[in-house]
Amino acid sequence: MKSYETKNIRNVAILGHRGAGKTTLAESLAYIAGITTAWARSRTETPSATLTKKK
């Protein structure tokens, strides 16, 4: 198996159920790593909540 140095790895997979905090975790990790300046914020509305039901 080929060996990779840590500095060359850029892919990350975060799996979990809906509402488990995957996005919050990813945003927090990005903030701590200095990739972004925005700290994770709580989400009061999910994308599915913005959809209207068809009658």
N, CA, C and O of each residue as an XYZ file, in Angstrom:
220
protein
N       0.844     -1.170      0.000
C       0.000      0.000      0.000
C       0.896      1.242      0.000
O       1.910      1.295      0.696
N       0.500      2.231     -0.790
C       1.268      3.463     -0.874
C       1.103      4.283      0.407
O       0.006      4.373      0.958
N       2.175      4.865      0.862
C       2.166      5.686      2.069
C       2.025      7.161      1.687
O       2.676      7.627      0.752
N       1.177      7.890      2.409
C       0.943      9.308      2.152
C       1.334     10.118      3.376
O       1.073      9.710      4.508
N       1.958     11.260      3.150
C       2.278     12.161      4.247
C       1.025     12.937      4.644
O       0.167     13.219      3.808
N       0.931     13.270      5.901
C      -0.239     13.972      6.412
C      -0.488     15.293      5.693
O      -1.640     15.671      5.480
N       0.568     15.993      5.318
C       0.400     17.298      4.655
C      -0.229     17.158      3.269
O      -0.672     18.156      2.701
N      -0.279     15.960      2.718
C      -0.849     15.741      1.388
C      -2.283     15.222      1.429
O      -2.884     15.007      0.376
N      -2.836     15.019      2.599
C      -4.205     14.519      2.725
C      -5.151     15.693      2.899
O      -4.963     16.520      3.791
N      -6.181     15.769      2.039
C      -7.125     16.884      2.097
C      -8.576     16.445      2.153
O      -9.458     17.289      2.309
N      -8.850     15.175      2.035
C     -10.223     14.701      2.016
C     -10.670     14.259      3.405
O      -9.940     13.588      4.134
N     -11.891     14.656      3.746
C     -12.465     14.285      5.032
C     -13.913     13.879      4.791
O     -14.624     14.527      4.023
N     -14.345     12.817      5.441
C     -15.751     12.396      5.361
C     -16.345     12.455      6.760
O     -15.782     11.908      7.709
N     -17.481     13.121      6.879
C     -18.205     13.185      8.147
C     -19.591     12.613      7.877
O     -20.368     13.163      7.097
N     -19.878     11.517      8.528
C     -21.153     10.833      8.326
C     -21.985     10.885      9.592
O     -21.451     10.851     10.701
N     -23.279     10.967      9.425
C     -24.171     10.965     10.579
C     -25.601     11.190     10.137
O     -25.869     11.550      8.991
N     -26.506     10.972     11.060
C     -27.918     11.168     10.771
C     -28.242     12.650     10.663
O     -27.468     13.509     11.085
N     -29.379     12.919     10.100
C     -29.858     14.295      9.957
C     -29.953     14.949     11.331
O     -30.508     14.369     12.265
N     -29.420     16.131     11.446
C     -29.493     16.871     12.702
C     -28.454     16.452     13.728
O     -28.541     16.840     14.893
N     -27.475     15.664     13.308
C     -26.464     15.168     14.251
C     -25.344     16.173     14.495
O     -24.532     15.975     15.399
N     -25.282     17.247     13.708
C     -24.260     18.270     13.906
C     -23.067     18.154     12.980
O     -21.987     18.649     13.304
N     -23.236     17.511     11.836
C     -22.130     17.334     10.883
C     -21.608     18.663     10.373
O     -20.396     18.878     10.341
N     -22.487     19.547      9.979
C     -22.070     20.839      9.448
C     -21.419     21.681     10.533
O     -20.410     22.340     10.282
N     -21.978     21.669     11.723
C     -21.404     22.415     12.840
C     -20.003     21.920     13.147
O     -19.097     22.720     13.382
N     -19.820     20.608     13.149
C     -18.504     20.025     13.391
C     -17.517     20.448     12.309
O     -16.397     20.857     12.612
N     -17.932     20.351     11.045
C     -17.049     20.710      9.931
C     -16.675     22.192      9.981
O     -15.516     22.544      9.760
N     -17.645     23.060     10.269
C     -17.368     24.494     10.358
C     -16.450     24.801     11.539
O     -15.572     25.658     11.436
N     -16.646     24.113     12.646
C     -15.796     24.321     13.820
C     -14.364     23.889     13.540
O     -13.420     24.587     13.908
N     -14.200     22.743     12.890
C     -12.861     22.268     12.537
C     -12.169     23.235     11.578
O     -10.975     23.504     11.711
N     -12.928     23.754     10.610
C     -12.355     24.707      9.659
C     -11.925     25.990     10.370
O     -10.885     26.564     10.048
N     -12.724     26.434     11.331
C     -12.382     27.638     12.087
C     -11.118     27.422     12.916
O     -10.211     28.254     12.901
N     -11.063     26.315     13.630
C      -9.906     26.022     14.477
C      -8.639     25.853     13.644
O      -7.550     26.223     14.082
N      -8.784     25.294     12.441
C      -7.633     25.099     11.565
C      -7.214     26.385     10.865
O      -6.173     26.414     10.209
N      -8.010     27.457     10.994
C      -7.673     28.731     10.374
C      -8.082     28.829      8.920
O      -7.628     29.719      8.202
N      -8.939     27.917      8.481
C      -9.391     27.922      7.088
C     -10.457     28.989      6.868
O     -10.568     29.543      5.774
N     -11.238     29.277      7.902
C     -12.298     30.262      7.806
C     -12.282     31.148      9.052
O     -11.712     30.777     10.078
N     -12.906     32.313      8.955
C     -12.964     33.218     10.104
C     -14.329     33.169     10.781
O     -14.549     33.856     11.778
N     -15.244     32.369     10.252
C     -16.592     32.280     10.814
C     -16.725     31.049     11.696
O     -16.511     29.925     11.242
N     -17.078     31.265     12.948
C     -17.297     30.153     13.862
C     -18.655     29.536     13.547
O     -19.565     30.229     13.093
N     -18.789     28.248     13.786
C     -20.051     27.549     13.518
C     -21.176     28.191     14.325
O     -20.993     28.568     15.482
N     -22.305     28.303     13.710
C     -23.459     28.890     14.385
C     -24.582     27.855     14.424
O     -24.637     26.958     13.583
N     -25.454     27.981     15.385
C     -26.550     27.023     15.471
C     -27.534     27.303     14.349
O     -27.706     28.445     13.923
N     -28.156     26.276     13.893
C     -29.107     26.401     12.796
C     -30.519     26.189     13.330
O     -30.830     25.151     13.913
N     -31.358     27.187     13.122
C     -32.733     27.067     13.600
C     -33.654     26.586     12.498
O     -34.782     26.170     12.762
N     -33.182     26.640     11.273
C     -34.020     26.221     10.155
C     -33.212     25.353      9.206
O     -32.171     25.777      8.706
N     -33.678     24.163      8.961
C     -33.001     23.261      8.043
C     -33.499     23.507      6.631
O     -34.596     24.040      6.465
N     -32.731     23.138      5.595
C     -33.189     23.333      4.230
C     -34.538     22.676      3.966
O     -35.352     23.223      3.222
N     -34.790     21.509      4.561
C     -36.066     20.823      4.331
C     -37.220     21.590      4.959
O     -38.357     21.454      4.506
N     -36.964     22.383      5.976
C     -38.023     23.149      6.623
C     -38.482     24.310      5.756
O     -39.576     24.836      5.958
N     -37.660     24.717      4.792
C     -38.026     25.836      3.943
C     -38.873     25.410      2.748
O     -39.443     26.252      2.055
N     -38.953     24.109      2.511
C     -39.734     23.615      1.388
C     -41.215     23.624      1.723
O     -41.605     23.378      2.864
N     -42.029     23.907      0.730
C     -43.478     23.866      0.940
C     -43.998     22.536      0.408
O     -43.512     22.011     -0.594
N     -44.991     22.013      1.099
C     -45.583     20.739      0.685
C     -46.535     20.981     -0.470
O     -47.286     21.956     -0.483
N     -46.490     20.073     -1.446
C     -47.433     20.156     -2.560
C     -48.750     19.525     -2.148
O     -48.775     18.493     -1.476
N     -49.824     20.144     -2.549
C     -51.154     19.624     -2.193
C     -51.732     18.828     -3.330
O     -52.844     18.311     -3.219
